[in-house]
Amino acid sequence: MRLWCLTCLFIGILFSTMPAWAKLDVAFFNPGAEADSFWGDVDKLMWVASAKLDINLQIIHSDRNHFKMISQLDSLLKSQQSLPNQVILVNEKQSALKMLQMLYHHPIYVQLILNDISVAEREMLLQDPHWQTYLLPAIMPDNYAIGAETAKALLTGLDVKKAKVLLISGDKSTPASVLRTQGANDYFFMQPNVTVTQTVYGQWSEDIAYGQALTLLTRYPDLKLIWTASDRMAMGVIKALKEKGLNPRRDVLVSSVNTSAEILRLRQEQQLSVLGGGHFLAGALGLVQLQHYQATGQYYPYDKVQLFSVLEPGSEFYRMLVARDWSAIFQSQILDKLPPQ
Protein backbone atom coordinates (compact mmCIF):
# COMPACT_ATOMS: atom_id res chain seq x y z
CA MET A 1 0.00 0.00 0.00
CA ARG A 2 2.83 2.37 0.90
CA LEU A 3 4.61 1.53 -2.35
CA TRP A 4 1.42 2.27 -4.32
CA CYS A 5 1.02 5.68 -2.62
CA LEU A 6 4.66 6.55 -3.33
CA THR A 7 4.20 5.53 -6.96
CA CYS A 8 1.11 7.77 -7.30
CA LEU A 9 2.96 10.65 -5.67
CA PHE A 10 5.89 10.20 -8.09
CA ILE A 11 3.51 10.17 -11.07
CA GLY A 12 1.88 13.32 -9.74
CA ILE A 13 5.22 15.08 -9.40
CA LEU A 14 6.15 14.14 -12.97
CA PHE A 15 2.83 15.39 -14.27
CA SER A 16 2.93 18.59 -12.26
CA THR A 17 6.27 19.42 -13.87
CA MET A 18 4.77 19.19 -17.35
CA PRO A 19 6.37 22.00 -19.38
CA ALA A 20 4.44 25.25 -19.29
CA TRP A 21 4.44 25.29 -23.09
CA ALA A 22 2.77 21.86 -23.39
CA LYS A 23 -0.67 22.04 -24.97
CA LEU A 24 -3.58 21.35 -22.63
CA ASP A 25 -6.04 18.55 -23.35
CA VAL A 26 -9.26 19.32 -21.49
CA ALA A 27 -12.46 17.27 -21.29
CA PHE A 28 -15.56 19.11 -20.09
CA PHE A 29 -18.47 16.96 -18.91
CA ASN A 30 -21.40 19.22 -19.71
CA PRO A 31 -24.49 18.04 -17.81
CA GLY A 32 -26.85 19.67 -20.31
CA ALA A 33 -27.49 19.35 -24.02
CA GLU A 34 -25.76 21.20 -26.83
CA ALA A 35 -29.09 22.83 -27.76
CA ASP A 36 -29.84 24.04 -24.20
CA SER A 37 -30.19 27.78 -23.87
CA PHE A 38 -27.72 27.94 -20.96
CA TRP A 39 -25.42 24.97 -21.44
CA GLY A 40 -25.14 25.67 -25.16
CA ASP A 41 -23.89 29.17 -24.35
CA VAL A 42 -21.33 27.72 -21.94
CA ASP A 43 -20.11 25.57 -24.84
CA LYS A 44 -19.94 28.43 -27.34
CA LEU A 45 -17.84 30.65 -25.10
CA MET A 46 -15.55 27.75 -24.18
CA TRP A 47 -14.95 26.98 -27.88
CA VAL A 48 -13.93 30.61 -28.45
CA ALA A 49 -11.67 30.50 -25.38
CA SER A 50 -10.06 27.20 -26.38
CA ALA A 51 -9.27 28.54 -29.86
CA LYS A 52 -7.78 31.74 -28.48
CA LEU A 53 -5.76 29.89 -25.83
CA ASP A 54 -4.76 27.01 -28.15
CA ILE A 55 -6.29 24.33 -25.91
CA ASN A 56 -7.52 20.94 -27.12
CA LEU A 57 -11.10 20.88 -25.82
CA GLN A 58 -13.54 17.99 -25.81
CA ILE A 59 -17.11 18.59 -24.63
CA ILE A 60 -19.24 15.61 -23.63
CA HIS A 61 -22.98 16.21 -23.10
CA SER A 62 -25.16 14.12 -20.80
CA ASP A 63 -28.52 15.76 -21.66
CA ARG A 64 -29.51 16.38 -18.02
CA ASN A 65 -28.94 12.74 -17.12
CA HIS A 66 -26.31 12.55 -14.38
CA PHE A 67 -26.21 8.75 -14.57
CA LYS A 68 -25.29 9.08 -18.25
CA MET A 69 -22.55 11.55 -17.30
CA ILE A 70 -21.03 9.05 -14.88
CA SER A 71 -21.18 6.35 -17.56
CA GLN A 72 -19.51 8.67 -20.07
CA LEU A 73 -16.60 9.26 -17.72
CA ASP A 74 -16.27 5.52 -17.17
CA SER A 75 -16.15 4.95 -20.94
CA LEU A 76 -13.49 7.62 -21.37
CA LEU A 77 -11.28 6.20 -18.65
CA LYS A 78 -11.58 2.67 -20.09
CA SER A 79 -10.99 3.73 -23.70
CA GLN A 80 -7.74 3.21 -25.56
CA GLN A 81 -7.44 6.93 -26.24
CA SER A 82 -4.87 9.03 -24.46
CA LEU A 83 -6.56 10.57 -21.45
CA PRO A 84 -6.96 14.32 -21.06
CA ASN A 85 -4.68 15.98 -18.55
CA GLN A 86 -7.47 18.21 -17.27
CA VAL A 87 -11.14 17.44 -16.58
CA ILE A 88 -13.87 19.99 -15.84
CA LEU A 89 -16.88 18.68 -13.89
CA VAL A 90 -20.21 20.05 -12.69
CA ASN A 91 -21.75 18.61 -9.53
CA GLU A 92 -25.08 17.98 -11.24
CA LYS A 93 -27.46 16.27 -8.81
CA GLN A 94 -24.57 15.45 -6.47
CA SER A 95 -22.76 13.29 -9.06
CA ALA A 96 -19.28 14.75 -8.60
CA LEU A 97 -18.11 12.59 -5.68
CA LYS A 98 -18.74 9.43 -7.70
CA MET A 99 -16.86 10.89 -10.67
CA LEU A 100 -13.96 11.97 -8.45
CA GLN A 101 -13.80 8.44 -7.07
CA MET A 102 -13.50 7.14 -10.63
CA LEU A 103 -10.72 9.63 -11.41
CA TYR A 104 -8.70 8.69 -8.32
CA HIS A 105 -5.16 7.45 -9.11
CA HIS A 106 -5.33 8.95 -12.61
CA PRO A 107 -2.86 11.83 -13.12
CA ILE A 108 -5.67 14.17 -14.20
CA TYR A 109 -6.29 17.60 -12.76
CA VAL A 110 -9.95 18.18 -11.84
CA GLN A 111 -11.71 21.52 -11.76
CA LEU A 112 -15.35 21.94 -10.73
CA ILE A 113 -17.42 24.79 -12.11
CA LEU A 114 -20.92 26.15 -11.41
CA ASN A 115 -21.87 23.46 -8.85
CA ASP A 116 -19.22 22.43 -6.33
CA ILE A 117 -19.06 19.65 -3.79
CA SER A 118 -19.68 20.78 -0.22
CA VAL A 119 -16.99 22.46 1.89
CA ALA A 120 -16.85 19.40 4.17
CA GLU A 121 -16.47 17.04 1.19
CA ARG A 122 -13.69 19.15 -0.30
CA GLU A 123 -11.87 19.34 3.03
CA MET A 124 -12.11 15.56 3.41
CA LEU A 125 -10.71 14.94 -0.08
CA LEU A 126 -7.85 17.38 0.43
CA GLN A 127 -6.54 15.26 3.28
CA ASP A 128 -5.47 12.79 0.58
CA PRO A 129 -2.08 13.51 -1.10
CA HIS A 130 -3.56 12.66 -4.51
CA TRP A 131 -6.25 15.30 -4.28
CA GLN A 132 -3.86 17.79 -2.74
CA THR A 133 -2.17 17.71 -6.15
CA TYR A 134 -5.04 17.10 -8.55
CA LEU A 135 -8.15 18.74 -7.08
CA LEU A 136 -8.03 22.39 -8.14
CA PRO A 137 -10.02 25.33 -6.77
CA ALA A 138 -13.59 25.51 -8.02
CA ILE A 139 -15.10 28.38 -10.00
CA MET A 140 -18.44 29.19 -8.41
CA PRO A 141 -20.80 32.08 -9.11
CA ASP A 142 -22.68 33.35 -6.06
CA ASN A 143 -26.08 31.75 -6.60
CA TYR A 144 -27.38 32.84 -3.22
CA ALA A 145 -26.56 36.47 -4.01
CA ILE A 146 -28.19 36.47 -7.46
CA GLY A 147 -31.30 34.86 -5.98
CA ALA A 148 -31.54 37.70 -3.46
CA GLU A 149 -30.62 40.41 -5.98
CA THR A 150 -33.24 39.34 -8.52
CA ALA A 151 -35.83 39.09 -5.74
CA LYS A 152 -34.98 42.62 -4.57
CA ALA A 153 -35.16 44.02 -8.10
CA LEU A 154 -38.49 42.25 -8.69
CA LEU A 155 -40.01 43.76 -5.56
CA THR A 156 -38.69 47.21 -6.50
CA GLY A 157 -40.85 47.14 -9.63
CA LEU A 158 -44.02 46.61 -7.63
CA ASP A 159 -46.39 49.56 -7.12
CA VAL A 160 -48.63 48.10 -4.39
CA LYS A 161 -48.01 47.96 -0.64
CA LYS A 162 -48.45 44.20 -0.16
CA ALA A 163 -47.73 41.31 -2.46
CA LYS A 164 -47.88 37.55 -2.71
CA VAL A 165 -44.99 35.86 -4.49
CA LEU A 166 -44.54 32.41 -6.03
CA LEU A 167 -41.07 30.83 -6.33
CA ILE A 168 -40.39 28.38 -9.16
CA SER A 169 -37.07 26.70 -8.42
CA GLY A 170 -35.09 24.28 -10.60
CA ASP A 171 -34.68 21.09 -8.58
CA LYS A 172 -34.17 20.06 -4.98
CA SER A 173 -30.61 18.72 -5.15
CA THR A 174 -28.40 20.73 -7.53
CA PRO A 175 -26.42 23.21 -5.38
CA ALA A 176 -27.00 26.15 -7.75
CA SER A 177 -30.75 25.60 -7.62
CA VAL A 178 -30.83 25.25 -3.84
CA LEU A 179 -28.72 28.34 -3.16
CA ARG A 180 -30.41 30.52 -5.80
CA THR A 181 -33.82 29.74 -4.38
CA GLN A 182 -32.67 30.17 -0.80
CA GLY A 183 -31.35 33.63 -1.61
CA ALA A 184 -34.70 34.69 -3.06
CA ASN A 185 -36.70 33.09 -0.26
CA ASP A 186 -34.57 34.69 2.47
CA TYR A 187 -34.89 38.13 0.90
CA PHE A 188 -38.66 37.90 0.55
CA PHE A 189 -39.00 36.50 4.08
CA MET A 190 -37.34 39.63 5.48
CA GLN A 191 -39.83 41.94 3.74
CA PRO A 192 -42.88 42.69 5.92
CA ASN A 193 -45.08 43.41 2.89
CA VAL A 194 -44.37 40.13 1.06
CA THR A 195 -45.88 36.66 1.53
CA VAL A 196 -44.26 33.66 -0.14
CA THR A 197 -47.21 31.50 -1.13
CA GLN A 198 -45.33 28.41 -2.27
CA THR A 199 -42.06 27.10 -3.72
CA VAL A 200 -42.39 24.57 -6.54
CA TYR A 201 -39.80 22.81 -8.67
CA GLY A 202 -40.03 23.24 -12.42
CA GLN A 203 -37.10 20.90 -13.19
CA TRP A 204 -35.65 23.65 -15.47
CA SER A 205 -38.46 22.87 -17.93
CA GLU A 206 -40.65 25.38 -19.78
CA ASP A 207 -43.53 22.90 -20.05
CA ILE A 208 -43.48 21.92 -16.37
CA ALA A 209 -43.31 25.56 -15.21
CA TYR A 210 -46.13 26.45 -17.61
CA GLY A 211 -48.37 23.78 -16.09
CA GLN A 212 -47.45 24.78 -12.55
CA ALA A 213 -48.16 28.45 -13.28
CA LEU A 214 -51.58 27.70 -14.77
CA THR A 215 -52.56 25.79 -11.63
CA LEU A 216 -51.10 28.23 -9.12
CA LEU A 217 -52.49 31.36 -10.77
CA THR A 218 -55.91 29.82 -10.20
CA ARG A 219 -55.04 28.89 -6.62
CA TYR A 220 -53.63 32.37 -5.86
CA PRO A 221 -55.69 34.83 -7.95
CA ASP A 222 -54.12 37.81 -6.14
CA LEU A 223 -50.54 36.74 -6.95
CA LYS A 224 -48.36 39.73 -7.90
CA LEU A 225 -44.81 38.36 -8.30
CA ILE A 226 -43.31 35.17 -9.75
CA TRP A 227 -39.61 34.55 -9.21
CA THR A 228 -38.06 31.83 -11.40
CA ALA A 229 -34.64 30.20 -11.30
CA SER A 230 -34.08 29.93 -15.07
CA ASP A 231 -35.11 31.34 -18.42
CA ARG A 232 -37.01 28.34 -19.78
CA MET A 233 -39.21 28.25 -16.70
CA ALA A 234 -39.86 32.00 -16.99
CA MET A 235 -40.96 31.50 -20.59
CA GLY A 236 -43.47 28.90 -19.42
CA VAL A 237 -44.76 31.31 -16.79
CA ILE A 238 -45.18 34.17 -19.29
CA LYS A 239 -47.07 31.83 -21.61
CA ALA A 240 -49.40 30.85 -18.74
CA LEU A 241 -49.98 34.48 -17.76
CA LYS A 242 -51.05 35.39 -21.28
CA GLU A 243 -53.41 32.42 -21.47
CA LYS A 244 -54.99 33.64 -18.23
CA GLY A 245 -55.48 37.09 -19.76
CA LEU A 246 -52.85 38.63 -17.46
CA ASN A 247 -50.26 41.19 -18.52
CA PRO A 248 -46.68 40.32 -17.39
CA ARG A 249 -45.76 44.01 -17.64
CA ARG A 250 -48.46 45.06 -15.18
CA ASP A 251 -50.58 42.35 -13.52
CA VAL A 252 -47.94 39.81 -12.43
CA LEU A 253 -44.23 40.67 -12.59
CA VAL A 254 -41.74 37.91 -13.43
CA SER A 255 -37.99 37.57 -12.83
CA SER A 256 -35.49 35.01 -14.03
CA VAL A 257 -31.86 34.02 -14.54
CA ASN A 258 -29.91 33.12 -17.75
CA THR A 259 -29.12 34.88 -21.00
CA SER A 260 -30.70 32.98 -23.89
CA ALA A 261 -31.62 35.02 -26.95
CA GLU A 262 -35.35 34.63 -26.26
CA ILE A 263 -35.22 35.70 -22.62
CA LEU A 264 -33.08 38.72 -23.55
CA ARG A 265 -35.78 39.73 -26.02
CA LEU A 266 -38.54 39.28 -23.43
CA ARG A 267 -36.59 41.47 -21.01
CA GLN A 268 -36.15 44.17 -23.67
CA GLU A 269 -39.91 44.05 -24.32
CA GLN A 270 -40.54 44.29 -20.55
CA GLN A 271 -42.52 41.06 -20.55
CA LEU A 272 -39.85 39.97 -18.07
CA SER A 273 -39.24 42.53 -15.31
CA VAL A 274 -35.87 41.36 -13.97
CA LEU A 275 -33.06 39.26 -15.44
CA GLY A 276 -29.87 38.01 -13.82
CA GLY A 277 -27.04 36.27 -15.63
CA GLY A 278 -23.38 35.95 -16.50
CA HIS A 279 -22.53 32.59 -14.96
CA PHE A 280 -22.07 31.04 -18.42
CA LEU A 281 -18.63 32.74 -18.21
CA ALA A 282 -17.46 30.10 -15.71
CA GLY A 283 -16.44 27.49 -18.30
CA ALA A 284 -14.28 29.86 -20.35
CA LEU A 285 -12.81 31.34 -17.17
CA GLY A 286 -12.00 27.79 -16.11
CA LEU A 287 -9.94 27.24 -19.26
CA VAL A 288 -8.00 30.45 -18.61
CA GLN A 289 -7.32 29.32 -15.05
CA LEU A 290 -6.19 25.85 -16.12
CA GLN A 291 -3.69 27.28 -18.57
CA HIS A 292 -2.41 29.80 -16.03
CA TYR A 293 -2.13 27.04 -13.42
CA GLN A 294 -0.05 24.92 -15.77
CA ALA A 295 2.31 27.82 -16.36
CA THR A 296 2.58 29.17 -12.81
CA GLY A 297 1.06 26.69 -10.34
CA GLN A 298 -1.46 29.38 -9.34
CA TYR A 299 -4.95 30.63 -10.19
CA TYR A 300 -5.67 34.20 -11.27
CA PRO A 301 -7.61 36.25 -8.72
CA TYR A 302 -10.86 36.82 -10.58
CA ASP A 303 -12.93 39.00 -8.26
CA LYS A 304 -13.44 41.56 -11.06
CA VAL A 305 -15.04 38.96 -13.35
CA GLN A 306 -18.79 39.26 -12.76
CA LEU A 307 -20.14 35.74 -12.92
CA PHE A 308 -23.53 37.07 -11.87
CA SER A 309 -25.26 40.45 -12.04
CA VAL A 310 -28.68 41.91 -12.69
CA LEU A 311 -28.60 42.73 -16.41
CA GLU A 312 -29.99 45.95 -17.83
CA PRO A 313 -31.08 46.36 -21.47
CA GLY A 314 -29.00 49.05 -23.12
CA SER A 315 -25.75 48.19 -21.32
CA GLU A 316 -22.71 47.23 -23.37
CA PHE A 317 -22.68 43.70 -21.98
CA TYR A 318 -26.37 43.31 -22.83
CA ARG A 319 -25.66 44.46 -26.40
CA MET A 320 -22.93 41.82 -26.75
CA LEU A 321 -25.27 39.16 -25.36
CA VAL A 322 -28.00 40.05 -27.84
CA ALA A 323 -25.45 39.95 -30.68
CA ARG A 324 -24.06 36.61 -29.37
CA ASP A 325 -20.61 38.15 -29.81
CA TRP A 326 -18.71 35.46 -27.95
CA SER A 327 -15.26 36.72 -28.89
CA ALA A 328 -16.00 40.23 -27.56
CA ILE A 329 -17.57 38.75 -24.43
CA PHE A 330 -14.53 36.57 -23.75
CA GLN A 331 -12.17 39.50 -24.18
CA SER A 332 -14.13 42.18 -22.31
CA GLN A 333 -15.76 40.14 -19.55
CA ILE A 334 -12.88 37.77 -18.74
CA LEU A 335 -9.45 38.59 -20.19
CA ASP A 336 -9.67 42.34 -19.66
CA LYS A 337 -10.72 41.82 -16.03
CA LEU A 338 -7.88 39.51 -15.02
CA PRO A 339 -4.48 40.72 -13.78
CA PRO A 340 -1.74 40.97 -16.46
CA GLN A 341 0.60 37.99 -16.60
VOVO-192421 format. One line per field, with one value per residue (C-alpha): residue in one letter; x, y, z. Coordinates in nm, 2 decimals, always signed. Example, Ala and Ser with C-alpha at 12.3 -4.5 7.8 and 13.67 -1.06 7.14 Angstrom:
REM residues 2
code <- (A	S)
c1 <- (+1.23	+1.37)
c2 <- (-0.45	-0.11)
c3 <- (+0.78	+0.71)
//
This chain:
REM residues 341
code <- (M	R	L	W	C	L	T	C	L	F	I	G	I	L	F	S	T	M	P	A	W	A	K	L	D	V	A	F	F	N	P	G	A	E	A	D	S	F	W	G	D	V	D	K	L	M	W	V	A	S	A	K	L	D	I	N	L	Q	I	I	H	S	D	R	N	H	F	K	M	I	S	Q	L	D	S	L	L	K	S	Q	Q	S	L	P	N	Q	V	I	L	V	N	E	K	Q	S	A	L	K	M	L	Q	M	L	Y	H	H	P	I	Y	V	Q	L	I	L	N	D	I	S	V	A	E	R	E	M	L	L	Q	D	P	H	W	Q	T	Y	L	L	P	A	I	M	P	D	N	Y	A	I	G	A	E	T	A	K	A	L	L	T	G	L	D	V	K	K	A	K	V	L	L	I	S	G	D	K	S	T	P	A	S	V	L	R	T	Q	G	A	N	D	Y	F	F	M	Q	P	N	V	T	V	T	Q	T	V	Y	G	Q	W	S	E	D	I	A	Y	G	Q	A	L	T	L	L	T	R	Y	P	D	L	K	L	I	W	T	A	S	D	R	M	A	M	G	V	I	K	A	L	K	E	K	G	L	N	P	R	R	D	V	L	V	S	S	V	N	T	S	A	E	I	L	R	L	R	Q	E	Q	Q	L	S	V	L	G	G	G	H	F	L	A	G	A	L	G	L	V	Q	L	Q	H	Y	Q	A	T	G	Q	Y	Y	P	Y	D	K	V	Q	L	F	S	V	L	E	P	G	S	E	F	Y	R	M	L	V	A	R	D	W	S	A	I	F	Q	S	Q	I	L	D	K	L	P	P	Q)
c1 <- (+0.00	+0.28	+0.46	+0.14	+0.10	+0.47	+0.42	+0.11	+0.30	+0.59	+0.35	+0.19	+0.52	+0.61	+0.28	+0.29	+0.63	+0.48	+0.64	+0.44	+0.44	+0.28	-0.07	-0.36	-0.60	-0.93	-1.25	-1.56	-1.85	-2.14	-2.45	-2.68	-2.75	-2.58	-2.91	-2.98	-3.02	-2.77	-2.54	-2.51	-2.39	-2.13	-2.01	-1.99	-1.78	-1.55	-1.50	-1.39	-1.17	-1.01	-0.93	-0.78	-0.58	-0.48	-0.63	-0.75	-1.11	-1.35	-1.71	-1.92	-2.30	-2.52	-2.85	-2.95	-2.89	-2.63	-2.62	-2.53	-2.26	-2.10	-2.12	-1.95	-1.66	-1.63	-1.61	-1.35	-1.13	-1.16	-1.10	-0.77	-0.74	-0.49	-0.66	-0.70	-0.47	-0.75	-1.11	-1.39	-1.69	-2.02	-2.17	-2.51	-2.75	-2.46	-2.28	-1.93	-1.81	-1.87	-1.69	-1.40	-1.38	-1.35	-1.07	-0.87	-0.52	-0.53	-0.29	-0.57	-0.63	-1.00	-1.17	-1.54	-1.74	-2.09	-2.19	-1.92	-1.91	-1.97	-1.70	-1.69	-1.65	-1.37	-1.19	-1.21	-1.07	-0.78	-0.65	-0.55	-0.21	-0.36	-0.63	-0.39	-0.22	-0.50	-0.82	-0.80	-1.00	-1.36	-1.51	-1.84	-2.08	-2.27	-2.61	-2.74	-2.66	-2.82	-3.13	-3.15	-3.06	-3.32	-3.58	-3.50	-3.52	-3.85	-4.00	-3.87	-4.08	-4.40	-4.64	-4.86	-4.80	-4.85	-4.77	-4.79	-4.50	-4.45	-4.11	-4.04	-3.71	-3.51	-3.47	-3.42	-3.06	-2.84	-2.64	-2.70	-3.08	-3.08	-2.87	-3.04	-3.38	-3.27	-3.14	-3.47	-3.67	-3.46	-3.49	-3.87	-3.90	-3.73	-3.98	-4.29	-4.51	-4.44	-4.59	-4.43	-4.72	-4.53	-4.21	-4.24	-3.98	-4.00	-3.71	-3.56	-3.85	-4.07	-4.35	-4.35	-4.33	-4.61	-4.84	-4.75	-4.82	-5.16	-5.26	-5.11	-5.25	-5.59	-5.50	-5.36	-5.57	-5.41	-5.05	-4.84	-4.48	-4.33	-3.96	-3.81	-3.46	-3.41	-3.51	-3.70	-3.92	-3.99	-4.10	-4.35	-4.48	-4.52	-4.71	-4.94	-5.00	-5.11	-5.34	-5.50	-5.55	-5.28	-5.03	-4.67	-4.58	-4.85	-5.06	-4.79	-4.42	-4.17	-3.80	-3.55	-3.19	-2.99	-2.91	-3.07	-3.16	-3.53	-3.52	-3.31	-3.58	-3.85	-3.66	-3.62	-3.99	-4.05	-4.25	-3.99	-3.92	-3.59	-3.31	-2.99	-2.70	-2.34	-2.25	-2.21	-1.86	-1.75	-1.64	-1.43	-1.28	-1.20	-0.99	-0.80	-0.73	-0.62	-0.37	-0.24	-0.21	-0.01	+0.23	+0.26	+0.11	-0.15	-0.50	-0.57	-0.76	-1.09	-1.29	-1.34	-1.50	-1.88	-2.01	-2.35	-2.53	-2.87	-2.86	-3.00	-3.11	-2.90	-2.58	-2.27	-2.27	-2.64	-2.57	-2.29	-2.53	-2.80	-2.54	-2.41	-2.06	-1.87	-1.53	-1.60	-1.76	-1.45	-1.22	-1.41	-1.58	-1.29	-0.95	-0.97	-1.07	-0.79	-0.45	-0.17	+0.06)
c2 <- (+0.00	+0.24	+0.15	+0.23	+0.57	+0.66	+0.55	+0.78	+1.06	+1.02	+1.02	+1.33	+1.51	+1.41	+1.54	+1.86	+1.94	+1.92	+2.20	+2.53	+2.53	+2.19	+2.20	+2.14	+1.85	+1.93	+1.73	+1.91	+1.70	+1.92	+1.80	+1.97	+1.94	+2.12	+2.28	+2.40	+2.78	+2.79	+2.50	+2.57	+2.92	+2.77	+2.56	+2.84	+3.07	+2.77	+2.70	+3.06	+3.05	+2.72	+2.85	+3.17	+2.99	+2.70	+2.43	+2.09	+2.09	+1.80	+1.86	+1.56	+1.62	+1.41	+1.58	+1.64	+1.27	+1.26	+0.87	+0.91	+1.15	+0.90	+0.63	+0.87	+0.93	+0.55	+0.49	+0.76	+0.62	+0.27	+0.37	+0.32	+0.69	+0.90	+1.06	+1.43	+1.60	+1.82	+1.74	+2.00	+1.87	+2.01	+1.86	+1.80	+1.63	+1.54	+1.33	+1.48	+1.26	+0.94	+1.09	+1.20	+0.84	+0.71	+0.96	+0.87	+0.75	+0.89	+1.18	+1.42	+1.76	+1.82	+2.15	+2.19	+2.48	+2.62	+2.35	+2.24	+1.96	+2.08	+2.25	+1.94	+1.70	+1.91	+1.93	+1.56	+1.49	+1.74	+1.53	+1.28	+1.35	+1.27	+1.53	+1.78	+1.77	+1.71	+1.87	+2.24	+2.53	+2.55	+2.84	+2.92	+3.21	+3.33	+3.17	+3.28	+3.65	+3.65	+3.49	+3.77	+4.04	+3.93	+3.91	+4.26	+4.40	+4.23	+4.38	+4.72	+4.71	+4.66	+4.96	+4.81	+4.80	+4.42	+4.13	+3.75	+3.59	+3.24	+3.08	+2.84	+2.67	+2.43	+2.11	+2.01	+1.87	+2.07	+2.32	+2.61	+2.56	+2.52	+2.83	+3.05	+2.97	+3.02	+3.36	+3.47	+3.31	+3.47	+3.81	+3.79	+3.65	+3.96	+4.19	+4.27	+4.34	+4.01	+3.67	+3.37	+3.15	+2.84	+2.71	+2.46	+2.28	+2.32	+2.09	+2.36	+2.29	+2.54	+2.29	+2.19	+2.56	+2.64	+2.38	+2.48	+2.84	+2.77	+2.58	+2.82	+3.14	+2.98	+2.89	+3.24	+3.48	+3.78	+3.67	+3.97	+3.84	+3.52	+3.45	+3.18	+3.02	+2.99	+3.13	+2.83	+2.83	+3.20	+3.15	+2.89	+3.13	+3.42	+3.18	+3.09	+3.45	+3.54	+3.24	+3.36	+3.71	+3.86	+4.12	+4.03	+4.40	+4.51	+4.23	+3.98	+4.07	+3.79	+3.76	+3.50	+3.40	+3.31	+3.49	+3.30	+3.50	+3.46	+3.57	+3.87	+3.97	+3.93	+4.15	+4.42	+4.41	+4.43	+4.11	+4.00	+4.25	+4.14	+3.93	+3.80	+3.63	+3.60	+3.26	+3.10	+3.27	+3.01	+2.75	+2.99	+3.13	+2.78	+2.72	+3.04	+2.93	+2.58	+2.73	+2.98	+2.70	+2.49	+2.78	+2.92	+2.67	+2.94	+3.06	+3.42	+3.62	+3.68	+3.90	+4.16	+3.90	+3.93	+3.57	+3.71	+4.04	+4.19	+4.27	+4.60	+4.64	+4.90	+4.82	+4.72	+4.37	+4.33	+4.45	+4.18	+3.92	+4.00	+3.99	+3.66	+3.82	+3.55	+3.67	+4.02	+3.87	+3.66	+3.95	+4.22	+4.01	+3.78	+3.86	+4.23	+4.18	+3.95	+4.07	+4.10	+3.80)
c3 <- (+0.00	+0.09	-0.24	-0.43	-0.26	-0.33	-0.70	-0.73	-0.57	-0.81	-1.11	-0.97	-0.94	-1.30	-1.43	-1.23	-1.39	-1.73	-1.94	-1.93	-2.31	-2.34	-2.50	-2.26	-2.33	-2.15	-2.13	-2.01	-1.89	-1.97	-1.78	-2.03	-2.40	-2.68	-2.78	-2.42	-2.39	-2.10	-2.14	-2.52	-2.43	-2.19	-2.48	-2.73	-2.51	-2.42	-2.79	-2.84	-2.54	-2.64	-2.99	-2.85	-2.58	-2.82	-2.59	-2.71	-2.58	-2.58	-2.46	-2.36	-2.31	-2.08	-2.17	-1.80	-1.71	-1.44	-1.46	-1.82	-1.73	-1.49	-1.76	-2.01	-1.77	-1.72	-2.09	-2.14	-1.86	-2.01	-2.37	-2.56	-2.62	-2.45	-2.14	-2.11	-1.86	-1.73	-1.66	-1.58	-1.39	-1.27	-0.95	-1.12	-0.88	-0.65	-0.91	-0.86	-0.57	-0.77	-1.07	-0.85	-0.71	-1.06	-1.14	-0.83	-0.91	-1.26	-1.31	-1.42	-1.28	-1.18	-1.18	-1.07	-1.21	-1.14	-0.88	-0.63	-0.38	-0.02	+0.19	+0.42	+0.12	-0.03	+0.30	+0.34	-0.01	+0.04	+0.33	+0.06	-0.11	-0.45	-0.43	-0.27	-0.61	-0.85	-0.71	-0.81	-0.68	-0.80	-1.00	-0.84	-0.91	-0.61	-0.66	-0.32	-0.40	-0.75	-0.60	-0.35	-0.60	-0.85	-0.57	-0.46	-0.81	-0.87	-0.56	-0.65	-0.96	-0.76	-0.71	-0.44	-0.06	-0.02	-0.25	-0.27	-0.45	-0.60	-0.63	-0.92	-0.84	-1.06	-0.86	-0.50	-0.52	-0.75	-0.54	-0.78	-0.76	-0.38	-0.32	-0.58	-0.44	-0.08	-0.16	-0.31	-0.03	+0.25	+0.09	+0.05	+0.41	+0.55	+0.37	+0.59	+0.29	+0.11	+0.15	-0.01	-0.11	-0.23	-0.37	-0.65	-0.87	-1.24	-1.32	-1.55	-1.79	-1.98	-2.00	-1.64	-1.52	-1.76	-1.61	-1.26	-1.33	-1.48	-1.16	-0.91	-1.08	-1.02	-0.66	-0.59	-0.80	-0.61	-0.70	-0.79	-0.83	-0.97	-0.92	-1.14	-1.13	-1.51	-1.84	-1.98	-1.67	-1.70	-2.06	-1.94	-1.68	-1.93	-2.16	-1.87	-1.78	-2.13	-2.15	-1.82	-1.98	-1.75	-1.85	-1.74	-1.76	-1.52	-1.35	-1.24	-1.26	-1.34	-1.28	-1.40	-1.45	-1.77	-2.10	-2.39	-2.70	-2.63	-2.26	-2.35	-2.60	-2.34	-2.10	-2.37	-2.43	-2.05	-2.06	-1.81	-1.53	-1.40	-1.54	-1.38	-1.56	-1.65	-1.50	-1.84	-1.82	-1.57	-1.83	-2.03	-1.72	-1.61	-1.93	-1.86	-1.51	-1.61	-1.86	-1.60	-1.34	-1.58	-1.64	-1.28	-1.03	-0.93	-1.02	-1.13	-0.87	-1.06	-0.83	-1.11	-1.33	-1.28	-1.29	-1.19	-1.20	-1.27	-1.64	-1.78	-2.15	-2.31	-2.13	-2.34	-2.20	-2.28	-2.64	-2.68	-2.54	-2.78	-3.07	-2.94	-2.98	-2.79	-2.89	-2.76	-2.44	-2.37	-2.42	-2.23	-1.95	-1.87	-2.02	-1.97	-1.60	-1.50	-1.38	-1.65	-1.66)
//
